[in-house]
């Protein structure tokens, strides 16, 4: 499911899919937004803190929607 989210976010924000995937992996690994923006420019294609923040927010919304969708399906079953 994560690949689907990465594709959608990259399309919505007009960003490179690899950069969005790299930001996702770094965030999942515990890296902070300022750390990613300053020290992982090679992985993110020089994305700034604003773009990384938008990716983070979109990923969080997508994950919350997935959790909600699963809860609704379970309640219906």
N, C-alpha and C positions, 0 to 999 in steps of 0.2 A: 504494500500500500504506500510505502514511503516514496517509491519512485513516481507514483501517480501524483503525489503531493508536490514533489520537486518539479516535475514537468509543468504542473498547473501554476505554481508560484513563479517559475522562470518565465512562463508565458505572460502572466499577469503583470509582472514587474519589468518585463522586457530585459531580462538578464540571461546570461549564459547558464545553461543547465549545469555544467560542471562546477561553476562558481557557487551556485545555489546548493548543489550536493556537497561541496567542500565545506560551506558554512554550516550546513546541517550536521555533518560529521564532527566538526570542531565543537559546535554547541553541545552535541550529545556527549562529547568527550569531556565536557566541563569547562571549556574555554570561555572566557568572558568576551563581551562585545568589543571593549577597547583593545584587548589582547589580540583578537582576530584582526581588527582593523589596522593595528600597528605592526604586528609581527608575522602575520600570515598572508601578506599581500600576494605572494607568489601563488598561493593556493586559491585565493579568491579573485584573482584578476584585478587587483587594486580597488576592490569595493571599499567605499567609505563607511563610516559608522551608521549613517542614515540608511543606506541600502541594506547593511547587515541587520540593522534593527527591524526593518520592514520584513526581511526574510524570517527573522526570529519570530516576529508577531504572527506572520502568516502560518508558519509551522505550528505554533502554539494553537492558533484557531483551528487548523486542520486536525490536529490531534485531539482537541476537545470535541470537535464534531464527530470524529470517529468513536470516541468513548461514549458520547451521547447516543449515537446510532446503535451501538452495541447494546447499551442499556435499554433502549426502546425495543429492540428486537427481542431481547431476553424477557422483557415484561409482557410482550405480546404472546410469547411461547408458553 
